[in-house]
Amino acid sequence: MALEDYKDMIAIVATTVTIIQFLSGIDICRKIIKQGSTGNISGFPFVGGVFSTTTWLTYSILLMDVSMSVTNAVGLLLQVCYVYIYVRYCVSLTSWIATRRQMLLFFTIICIIQSYVFFSGEAPELMKVRVGMMCCLGSIIFCASPLISLKDVFQTQSTEMLPFPLIFATFLVTGLWWLYGIVIQNSFVQYPNMICCAIAGFQLLLFIVYPNKKKGELMGEARVM
């Protein structure tokens, strides 16, 4: 059987796993609420998530792809909730200013994209290409956002500040959508997800090279006790 015969199954699995991946942000938000502040957690993944899901939702509507539309509609709703929680508990002035600038930048780009799609009167095929390119950019930004902490990982030789659930879920999700892109023969779905899968894989490798020191210390204390 050809790979195309499994299109519906791949779409269902990819949609389900992606929504689960979006839900992994709940763990980060729970940590923020528990400690009463955002601490050293960056809000960029959440802001980038809003941008990514918005652009992919727009592109999926242009393609009339139900699986991608449902996935990104759910993802957009969750990412907006995460941004709200982050802003609500952001007590650091520096973090708040940085997050506000990111929100302003991405919101401006989103408005430009939506205006182009709904009011430009551009040819549908050309519109798909241009919006597809923005989707590629959004995906890479979203997947690479944990790399902001890369300098701290190398300095501390610990992956404590990296969100393992989010990165692991991203690895699975992008791998599945890469496969789906191959099935539907769409380069804008295939290649950015291939790149993002590689980025997530690199970040997972860091957890092996630089394990979480705090977890190691806690295990050592437990053995002593």
Secondary structure as the mmCIF struct_conf table of DSSP 4:
data_model
#
loop_
_struct_conf.conf_type_id
_struct_conf.id
_struct_conf.beg_label_comp_id
_struct_conf.beg_label_asym_id
_struct_conf.beg_label_seq_id
_struct_conf.end_label_comp_id
_struct_conf.end_label_asym_id
_struct_conf.end_label_seq_id
HELX_RH_3T_P HELX_RH_3T_P1 LEU A 3 TYR A 6
HELX_RH_AL_P HELX_RH_AL_P1 LYS A 7 LEU A 23
TURN_TY1_P TURN_TY1_P1 SER A 24 SER A 24
HELX_RH_AL_P HELX_RH_AL_P2 GLY A 25 GLN A 35
TURN_TY1_P TURN_TY1_P2 GLY A 36 GLY A 36
BEND BEND1 SER A 37 SER A 37
TURN_TY1_P TURN_TY1_P3 GLY A 39 ASN A 40
BEND BEND2 GLY A 43 GLY A 43
HELX_RH_AL_P HELX_RH_AL_P3 PHE A 44 LEU A 63
TURN_TY1_P TURN_TY1_P4 MET A 64 MET A 64
HELX_RH_AL_P HELX_RH_AL_P4 VAL A 66 ARG A 88
TURN_TY1_P TURN_TY1_P5 TYR A 89 TYR A 89
HELX_RH_AL_P HELX_RH_AL_P5 LEU A 93 PHE A 119
BEND BEND3 SER A 120 SER A 120
HELX_RH_AL_P HELX_RH_AL_P6 PRO A 124 ALA A 144
HELX_RH_3T_P HELX_RH_3T_P2 SER A 145 SER A 149
HELX_RH_AL_P HELX_RH_AL_P7 LEU A 150 THR A 156
TURN_TY1_P TURN_TY1_P6 GLN A 157 GLN A 157
TURN_TY1_P TURN_TY1_P7 GLU A 160 MET A 161
BEND BEND4 LEU A 162 LEU A 162
HELX_RH_AL_P HELX_RH_AL_P8 PHE A 164 ILE A 184
TURN_TY1_P TURN_TY1_P8 GLN A 185 GLN A 185
HELX_RH_AL_P HELX_RH_AL_P9 SER A 187 VAL A 209
BEND BEND5 TYR A 210 TYR A 210
HELX_RH_AL_P HELX_RH_AL_P10 LYS A 213 VAL A 224
#
